[in-house]
Amino acid sequence: MNAWFRPILTTIFIFVHTGGMPASRTRPAVLAAALALAAAGLTACGDGGTGGRADVLAAFYPMAFLASRVGGPDVAVSTLTRPGAEPHDLELTPKQIGHVKKARLTVYVKGLQPAVDDAVRHQAGRRALDAAALVPLLPAPEGKGTDPHLWLDPSRMAVLATAVGERLARADPAHAPAYRDRAKTLAGQLTALDTAFRTGLRRCARTTIVTAHAAFGYLAARYGLRQVPVAGVDPAAEPSPRRLADLAALVRATGATTVFTETLASPKVAAALARAAGARTAVLDPLEGIRRGSDDDYLSVMRSNLTVLRSALGCP
């Protein structure tokens, strides 16, 4: 029970059992006010509220970034995928599944995390926002379904920022103007980031990016690059020796100088490919998570990615 709620119940108890105020017109009015406050408190506790803030649940980091920046001080954001963990193979605990049921809003990407998809389908009802339903999707590299890594295109993230603002405004009308203002600001920052990528990658000596797994399809499509992934959509899937030999030949043929590794996945396979192809390695962050204690956010990591890409691709 919230600390502020106990005095209200105490007041009601005194009025009902002791007649703590002389009978007058004042007493019923005060009692009615106390009952109204109690009802409001019960509604907040049972409808996705946390200390007066809307309880918002994000499936993994990019969705948490959107929810936190748009929600600001009016929301309490929790993330199902712990900091530094690889999100693709997430399994939910019973407590986390219960959180999906009670949260005011769950923001996720359908098709990325099957356990989250299942929990949302059975627990969230209409209190969920699927980012994959809001922007155009690309086919998966393996030809099965769609590619879920949509957050690596800042222009799509700008669309999502606006959508999160509108959804929070409907869920929490009292703070609707603030949600919309913050969404507009964030969408502007993401649009500026998109412009920086388009300008920075416009005239490069090379356009092929060899990546640890197939996470950068949206980034490649947006900025005129060609992605050659070592593994598929799931970074845990290791390529066969034949696949590695073919990739090494492809890297040499394209003139690529860099094989990109990642922050949350083992660099072992990508490093072996780089040695076989006579290339170097560099980190290109797919932003599937931020390590615990890091001061980085989506915007700063994407700016770092742009710097790394410009160096690897020989951009003026």
WOUR-V644606 format. One record per residue. N is the residue number from 1. RES is the residue in one letter. SS is DSSP state (~ for helix, > for strand, _ for the rest). D_FIRST is the distance of its C-alpha to the first C-alpha in Angstrom with 1 decimal. Layout:
n;res;ss;d_first
N;RES;SS;D_FIRST
N;RES;SS;D_FIRST
This chain:
n;res;ss;d_first
1;M;_;0.0
2;N;_;3.8
3;A;~;6.4
4;W;~;8.6
5;F;~;6.9
6;R;~;7.4
7;P;~;11.1
8;I;~;11.6
9;L;~;10.8
10;T;~;13.0
11;T;~;15.6
12;I;~;15.8
13;F;~;16.2
14;I;~;19.0
15;F;~;20.8
16;V;~;20.9
17;H;~;21.9
18;T;~;23.8
19;G;_;25.2
20;G;_;24.1
21;M;_;26.5
22;P;_;30.1
23;A;_;30.6
24;S;_;31.5
25;R;~;30.9
26;T;~;28.2
27;R;~;25.9
28;P;~;25.4
29;A;~;25.0
30;V;~;22.2
31;L;~;20.5
32;A;~;20.9
33;A;~;19.4
34;A;~;16.3
35;L;~;16.0
36;A;~;16.8
37;L;~;14.1
38;A;~;11.5
39;A;~;13.4
40;A;~;13.4
41;G;~;9.7
42;L;~;9.6
43;T;~;12.6
44;A;~;11.5
45;C;~;8.7
46;G;~;11.4
47;D;_;14.3
48;G;_;14.4
49;G;>;12.5
50;T;>;11.4
51;G;_;10.7
52;G;_;13.1
53;R;>;15.5
54;A;>;16.8
55;D;>;16.3
56;V;>;19.9
57;L;>;21.4
58;A;>;25.0
59;A;_;27.3
60;F;_;29.2
61;Y;~;30.2
62;P;~;32.3
63;M;~;29.7
64;A;~;27.0
65;F;~;29.6
66;L;~;30.0
67;A;~;26.3
68;S;~;25.6
69;R;~;28.7
70;V;~;28.3
71;G;~;24.6
72;G;~;24.7
73;P;~;21.9
74;D;~;20.4
75;V;>;19.4
76;A;>;17.7
77;V;>;20.4
78;S;>;20.4
79;T;>;23.6
80;L;_;24.4
81;T;_;27.6
82;R;_;27.2
83;P;_;29.3
84;G;_;32.9
85;A;_;32.8
86;E;_;35.3
87;P;_;33.5
88;H;_;36.1
89;D;_;35.4
90;L;_;31.6
91;E;_;30.0
92;L;_;26.3
93;T;_;24.1
94;P;~;22.0
95;K;~;18.8
96;Q;~;20.6
97;I;~;21.7
98;G;~;18.3
99;H;~;17.4
100;V;~;20.5
101;K;~;19.3
102;K;~;16.0
103;A;_;17.4
104;R;_;18.6
105;L;>;21.9
106;T;>;23.8
107;V;>;27.0
108;Y;>;29.6
109;V;_;33.4
110;K;_;34.6
111;G;_;37.2
112;L;_;36.2
113;Q;_;33.5
114;P;~;34.0
115;A;~;30.8
116;V;~;28.8
117;D;~;31.2
118;D;~;30.4
119;A;~;26.6
120;V;~;26.8
121;R;~;29.3
122;H;~;27.3
123;Q;~;23.7
124;A;~;23.6
125;G;_;25.8
126;R;_;26.7
127;R;_;23.9
128;A;>;26.2
129;L;>;29.0
130;D;>;32.0
131;A;~;34.1
132;A;~;37.1
133;A;~;37.3
134;L;_;37.7
135;V;_;40.7
136;P;_;44.1
137;L;_;44.0
138;L;_;46.8
139;P;>;48.1
140;A;_;47.2
141;P;_;50.0
142;E;_;50.7
143;G;_;51.2
144;K;_;48.3
145;G;_;45.6
146;T;>;44.4
147;D;_;43.6
148;P;_;39.8
149;H;_;40.3
150;L;~;40.2
151;W;~;38.3
152;L;~;41.4
153;D;_;43.0
154;P;~;41.6
155;S;~;43.0
156;R;~;40.8
157;M;~;37.8
158;A;~;38.6
159;V;~;38.4
160;L;~;35.0
161;A;~;33.6
162;T;~;34.6
163;A;~;33.2
164;V;~;29.7
165;G;~;29.8
166;E;~;30.7
167;R;~;28.1
168;L;~;25.3
169;A;~;26.8
170;R;~;26.6
171;A;~;23.0
172;D;_;21.8
173;P;~;24.6
174;A;~;23.2
175;H;~;24.2
176;A;~;27.2
177;P;~;29.9
178;A;~;28.3
179;Y;~;28.0
180;R;~;31.6
181;D;~;32.9
182;R;~;31.4
183;A;~;32.7
184;K;~;36.1
185;T;~;36.2
186;L;~;35.4
187;A;~;37.8
188;G;~;40.5
189;Q;~;39.9
190;L;~;40.2
191;T;~;43.3
192;A;~;44.8
193;L;~;44.1
194;D;~;45.9
195;T;~;48.8
196;A;~;49.0
197;F;~;49.3
198;R;~;51.9
199;T;~;53.9
200;G;~;53.6
201;L;_;54.5
202;R;_;57.2
203;R;_;60.4
204;C;>;59.9
205;A;_;62.6
206;R;_;60.6
207;T;_;58.1
208;T;>;57.2
209;I;>;53.9
210;V;>;53.7
211;T;>;50.0
212;A;>;48.3
213;H;>;46.8
214;A;_;47.0
215;A;_;44.1
216;F;_;46.1
217;G;~;47.7
218;Y;~;46.0
219;L;~;46.9
220;A;~;50.5
221;A;~;50.9
222;R;~;49.7
223;Y;~;52.0
224;G;_;55.1
225;L;_;54.6
226;R;>;55.3
227;Q;>;52.8
228;V;>;54.2
229;P;>;51.4
230;V;>;51.9
231;A;>;49.3
232;G;_;47.8
233;V;_;44.4
234;D;_;42.7
235;P;_;43.6
236;A;_;43.5
237;A;_;46.7
238;E;_;49.7
239;P;_;53.0
240;S;_;56.1
241;P;~;59.0
242;R;~;61.0
243;R;~;58.3
244;L;~;58.2
245;A;~;62.0
246;D;~;62.0
247;L;~;59.3
248;A;~;61.3
249;A;~;64.3
250;L;~;62.4
251;V;~;61.0
252;R;~;64.6
253;A;~;65.9
254;T;~;63.5
255;G;_;64.0
256;A;_;60.3
257;T;_;59.9
258;T;>;56.2
259;V;>;54.0
260;F;>;50.3
261;T;>;47.8
262;E;_;44.0
263;T;_;41.1
264;L;_;39.0
265;A;_;42.0
266;S;_;44.8
267;P;_;47.8
268;K;~;50.3
269;V;~;51.7
270;A;~;52.0
271;A;~;53.6
272;A;~;56.1
273;L;~;57.0
274;A;~;57.5
275;R;~;59.9
276;A;~;61.8
277;A;~;62.2
278;G;_;63.0
279;A;_;60.0
280;R;>;57.3
281;T;>;53.5
282;A;>;50.8
283;V;>;47.1
284;L;_;46.0
285;D;_;42.3
286;P;_;41.0
287;L;_;37.6
288;E;_;35.7
289;G;_;33.5
290;I;_;33.3
291;R;_;33.5
292;R;_;30.6
293;G;_;31.4
294;S;_;33.8
295;D;_;34.2
296;D;_;35.7
297;D;_;34.4
298;Y;~;35.9
299;L;~;38.4
300;S;~;39.6
301;V;~;40.1
302;M;~;42.0
303;R;~;44.2
304;S;~;45.0
305;N;~;45.8
306;L;~;48.2
307;T;~;49.9
308;V;~;50.4
309;L;~;51.7
310;R;~;54.2
311;S;~;55.6
312;A;~;55.9
313;L;~;57.5
314;G;_;59.9
315;C;>;58.7
316;P;_;60.5
